[in-house]
Amino acid sequence: PNSDSAWTKLGTCTGTMAPTGSPTFDVLEDQSGCPEAFDDSVEYEGGDRVSVAIDADRSLVYVCAASPNDGYCNQYEPGHWSKL
């Protein structure tokens, strides 16, 4: 198991990484504002939503998987492959 077993990304971004240019991002589905940032000291359960900053102005929103994979939400930070 890894973070993909626990967390579902609710939006995606695409872009180019040219040496002199900035990436461009697709508009993500509006999640009605950002939920609380992921905190490894919180106990999460299926359906809980968290945000993870990708830069100073933007965050991605993730939702914790339903049972039986919801236990992994407390072992993996969203978007990361290593255990907490």
PAROVEX-658151 format. One record per residue (C-alpha): residue number from 0; residue in three letters; chain; z, x, y. Coordinates in pm, 1 decimal. Layout:
N
<r><seq>NUM</seq><type>ALA</type><mol>A</mol><c3>Z</c3><c1>X</c1><c2>Y</c2></r>
...
This chain:
84
<r><seq>0</seq><type>PRO</type><mol>A</mol><c3>0.0</c3><c1>0.0</c1><c2>0.0</c2></r>
<r><seq>1</seq><type>ASN</type><mol>A</mol><c3>-48.8</c3><c1>91.9</c1><c2>364.9</c2></r>
<r><seq>2</seq><type>SER</type><mol>A</mol><c3>-48.0</c3><c1>-82.1</c1><c2>703.3</c2></r>
<r><seq>3</seq><type>ASP</type><mol>A</mol><c3>-356.9</c3><c1>-282.8</c1><c2>603.9</c2></r>
<r><seq>4</seq><type>SER</type><mol>A</mol><c3>-146.5</c3><c1>-445.8</c1><c2>332.9</c2></r>
<r><seq>5</seq><type>ALA</type><mol>A</mol><c3>102.7</c3><c1>-561.5</c1><c2>593.9</c2></r>
<r><seq>6</seq><type>TRP</type><mol>A</mol><c3>-74.5</c3><c1>-614.4</c1><c2>924.7</c2></r>
<r><seq>7</seq><type>THR</type><mol>A</mol><c3>-393.3</c3><c1>-796.6</c1><c2>1021.8</c2></r>
<r><seq>8</seq><type>LYS</type><mol>A</mol><c3>-565.4</c3><c1>-688.8</c1><c2>1340.9</c2></r>
<r><seq>9</seq><type>LEU</type><mol>A</mol><c3>-651.4</c3><c1>-993.3</c1><c2>1547.6</c2></r>
<r><seq>10</seq><type>GLY</type><mol>A</mol><c3>-920.6</c3><c1>-824.7</c1><c2>1755.9</c2></r>
<r><seq>11</seq><type>THR</type><mol>A</mol><c3>-1161.1</c3><c1>-531.4</c1><c2>1742.6</c2></r>
<r><seq>12</seq><type>CYS</type><mol>A</mol><c3>-1311.7</c3><c1>-284.1</c1><c2>1989.3</c2></r>
<r><seq>13</seq><type>THR</type><mol>A</mol><c3>-1630.8</c3><c1>-85.9</c1><c2>1975.1</c2></r>
<r><seq>14</seq><type>GLY</type><mol>A</mol><c3>-1759.7</c3><c1>181.3</c1><c2>2205.1</c2></r>
<r><seq>15</seq><type>THR</type><mol>A</mol><c3>-1932.0</c3><c1>510.3</c1><c2>2244.0</c2></r>
<r><seq>16</seq><type>MET</type><mol>A</mol><c3>-1760.3</c3><c1>840.8</c1><c2>2296.2</c2></r>
<r><seq>17</seq><type>ALA</type><mol>A</mol><c3>-2011.3</c3><c1>1043.3</c1><c2>2495.8</c2></r>
<r><seq>18</seq><type>PRO</type><mol>A</mol><c3>-1875.1</c3><c1>1370.3</c1><c2>2635.7</c2></r>
<r><seq>19</seq><type>THR</type><mol>A</mol><c3>-1926.7</c3><c1>1257.0</c1><c2>2996.7</c2></r>
<r><seq>20</seq><type>GLY</type><mol>A</mol><c3>-1888.3</c3><c1>882.3</c1><c2>2954.8</c2></r>
<r><seq>21</seq><type>SER</type><mol>A</mol><c3>-1609.7</c3><c1>636.7</c1><c2>2892.8</c2></r>
<r><seq>22</seq><type>PRO</type><mol>A</mol><c3>-1597.3</c3><c1>409.0</c1><c2>2590.1</c2></r>
<r><seq>23</seq><type>THR</type><mol>A</mol><c3>-1692.5</c3><c1>47.2</c1><c2>2628.9</c2></r>
<r><seq>24</seq><type>PHE</type><mol>A</mol><c3>-1488.1</c3><c1>-226.1</c1><c2>2465.6</c2></r>
<r><seq>25</seq><type>ASP</type><mol>A</mol><c3>-1582.8</c3><c1>-571.6</c1><c2>2348.1</c2></r>
<r><seq>26</seq><type>VAL</type><mol>A</mol><c3>-1372.0</c3><c1>-847.4</c1><c2>2493.3</c2></r>
<r><seq>27</seq><type>LEU</type><mol>A</mol><c3>-1106.8</c3><c1>-942.2</c1><c2>2239.2</c2></r>
<r><seq>28</seq><type>GLU</type><mol>A</mol><c3>-994.8</c3><c1>-1294.9</c1><c2>2169.6</c2></r>
<r><seq>29</seq><type>ASP</type><mol>A</mol><c3>-726.7</c3><c1>-1390.6</c1><c2>2422.4</c2></r>
<r><seq>30</seq><type>GLN</type><mol>A</mol><c3>-392.4</c3><c1>-1397.0</c1><c2>2244.9</c2></r>
<r><seq>31</seq><type>SER</type><mol>A</mol><c3>-215.2</c3><c1>-1575.1</c1><c2>2535.3</c2></r>
<r><seq>32</seq><type>GLY</type><mol>A</mol><c3>-54.3</c3><c1>-1256.1</c1><c2>2660.3</c2></r>
<r><seq>33</seq><type>CYS</type><mol>A</mol><c3>93.7</c3><c1>-967.9</c1><c2>2469.5</c2></r>
<r><seq>34</seq><type>PRO</type><mol>A</mol><c3>378.3</c3><c1>-1025.5</c1><c2>2225.8</c2></r>
<r><seq>35</seq><type>GLU</type><mol>A</mol><c3>664.5</c3><c1>-774.8</c1><c2>2216.4</c2></r>
<r><seq>36</seq><type>ALA</type><mol>A</mol><c3>563.7</c3><c1>-420.2</c1><c2>2130.5</c2></r>
<r><seq>37</seq><type>PHE</type><mol>A</mol><c3>611.7</c3><c1>-307.4</c1><c2>1770.5</c2></r>
<r><seq>38</seq><type>ASP</type><mol>A</mol><c3>964.4</c3><c1>-169.9</c1><c2>1721.8</c2></r>
<r><seq>39</seq><type>ASP</type><mol>A</mol><c3>1054.4</c3><c1>3.1</c1><c2>1395.1</c2></r>
<r><seq>40</seq><type>SER</type><mol>A</mol><c3>1416.7</c3><c1>-112.9</c1><c2>1430.0</c2></r>
<r><seq>41</seq><type>VAL</type><mol>A</mol><c3>1316.9</c3><c1>-481.6</c1><c2>1409.4</c2></r>
<r><seq>42</seq><type>GLU</type><mol>A</mol><c3>1291.4</c3><c1>-669.4</c1><c2>1078.8</c2></r>
<r><seq>43</seq><type>TYR</type><mol>A</mol><c3>952.7</c3><c1>-844.3</c1><c2>1069.7</c2></r>
<r><seq>44</seq><type>GLU</type><mol>A</mol><c3>843.3</c3><c1>-1133.1</c1><c2>850.2</c2></r>
<r><seq>45</seq><type>GLY</type><mol>A</mol><c3>512.9</c3><c1>-1302.4</c1><c2>776.4</c2></r>
<r><seq>46</seq><type>GLY</type><mol>A</mol><c3>349.5</c3><c1>-1448.7</c1><c2>1086.9</c2></r>
<r><seq>47</seq><type>ASP</type><mol>A</mol><c3>533.8</c3><c1>-1227.0</c1><c2>1337.6</c2></r>
<r><seq>48</seq><type>ARG</type><mol>A</mol><c3>304.7</c3><c1>-1090.4</c1><c2>1607.6</c2></r>
<r><seq>49</seq><type>VAL</type><mol>A</mol><c3>339.5</c3><c1>-751.8</c1><c2>1775.9</c2></r>
<r><seq>50</seq><type>SER</type><mol>A</mol><c3>139.4</c3><c1>-546.6</c1><c2>2022.2</c2></r>
<r><seq>51</seq><type>VAL</type><mol>A</mol><c3>48.3</c3><c1>-177.3</c1><c2>1998.5</c2></r>
<r><seq>52</seq><type>ALA</type><mol>A</mol><c3>-69.7</c3><c1>2.4</c1><c2>2313.6</c2></r>
<r><seq>53</seq><type>ILE</type><mol>A</mol><c3>-405.2</c3><c1>178.0</c1><c2>2289.8</c2></r>
<r><seq>54</seq><type>ASP</type><mol>A</mol><c3>-385.9</c3><c1>305.9</c1><c2>2647.3</c2></r>
<r><seq>55</seq><type>ALA</type><mol>A</mol><c3>-196.8</c3><c1>234.2</c1><c2>2971.1</c2></r>
<r><seq>56</seq><type>ASP</type><mol>A</mol><c3>-378.7</c3><c1>-95.1</c1><c2>3031.6</c2></r>
<r><seq>57</seq><type>ARG</type><mol>A</mol><c3>-465.3</c3><c1>-235.9</c1><c2>2689.7</c2></r>
<r><seq>58</seq><type>SER</type><mol>A</mol><c3>-293.5</c3><c1>-327.3</c1><c2>2365.0</c2></r>
<r><seq>59</seq><type>LEU</type><mol>A</mol><c3>-404.6</c3><c1>-459.1</c1><c2>2029.1</c2></r>
<r><seq>60</seq><type>VAL</type><mol>A</mol><c3>-229.1</c3><c1>-759.5</c1><c2>1878.8</c2></r>
<r><seq>61</seq><type>TYR</type><mol>A</mol><c3>-139.8</c3><c1>-762.7</c1><c2>1508.8</c2></r>
<r><seq>62</seq><type>VAL</type><mol>A</mol><c3>12.4</c3><c1>-1033.3</c1><c2>1290.0</c2></r>
<r><seq>63</seq><type>CYS</type><mol>A</mol><c3>236.2</c3><c1>-955.1</c1><c2>991.6</c2></r>
<r><seq>64</seq><type>ALA</type><mol>A</mol><c3>89.1</c3><c1>-1058.5</c1><c2>656.6</c2></r>
<r><seq>65</seq><type>ALA</type><mol>A</mol><c3>220.5</c3><c1>-1354.8</c1><c2>463.7</c2></r>
<r><seq>66</seq><type>SER</type><mol>A</mol><c3>423.7</c3><c1>-1318.5</c1><c2>144.6</c2></r>
<r><seq>67</seq><type>PRO</type><mol>A</mol><c3>406.3</c3><c1>-1122.9</c1><c2>-82.3</c2></r>
<r><seq>68</seq><type>ASN</type><mol>A</mol><c3>286.6</c3><c1>-843.4</c1><c2>152.1</c2></r>
<r><seq>69</seq><type>ASP</type><mol>A</mol><c3>520.0</c3><c1>-921.2</c1><c2>443.4</c2></r>
<r><seq>70</seq><type>GLY</type><mol>A</mol><c3>774.7</c3><c1>-666.1</c1><c2>316.3</c2></r>
<r><seq>71</seq><type>TYR</type><mol>A</mol><c3>532.2</c3><c1>-389.2</c1><c2>411.1</c2></r>
<r><seq>72</seq><type>CYS</type><mol>A</mol><c3>556.0</c3><c1>-492.5</c1><c2>778.0</c2></r>
<r><seq>73</seq><type>ASN</type><mol>A</mol><c3>890.6</c3><c1>-312.3</c1><c2>793.2</c2></r>
<r><seq>74</seq><type>GLN</type><mol>A</mol><c3>752.1</c3><c1>0.6</c1><c2>626.8</c2></r>
<r><seq>75</seq><type>TYR</type><mol>A</mol><c3>429.9</c3><c1>61.4</c1><c2>821.7</c2></r>
<r><seq>76</seq><type>GLU</type><mol>A</mol><c3>347.8</c3><c1>56.7</c1><c2>1191.9</c2></r>
<r><seq>77</seq><type>PRO</type><mol>A</mol><c3>37.0</c3><c1>-154.7</c1><c2>1258.9</c2></r>
<r><seq>78</seq><type>GLY</type><mol>A</mol><c3>-280.2</c3><c1>52.8</c1><c2>1254.7</c2></r>
<r><seq>79</seq><type>HIS</type><mol>A</mol><c3>-118.1</c3><c1>354.6</c1><c2>1086.6</c2></r>
<r><seq>80</seq><type>TRP</type><mol>A</mol><c3>-150.5</c3><c1>471.5</c1><c2>728.9</c2></r>
<r><seq>81</seq><type>SER</type><mol>A</mol><c3>181.2</c3><c1>653.5</c1><c2>699.8</c2></r>
<r><seq>82</seq><type>LYS</type><mol>A</mol><c3>520.8</c3><c1>503.2</c1><c2>629.1</c2></r>
<r><seq>83</seq><type>LEU</type><mol>A</mol><c3>778.1</c3><c1>478.3</c1><c2>905.9</c2></r>
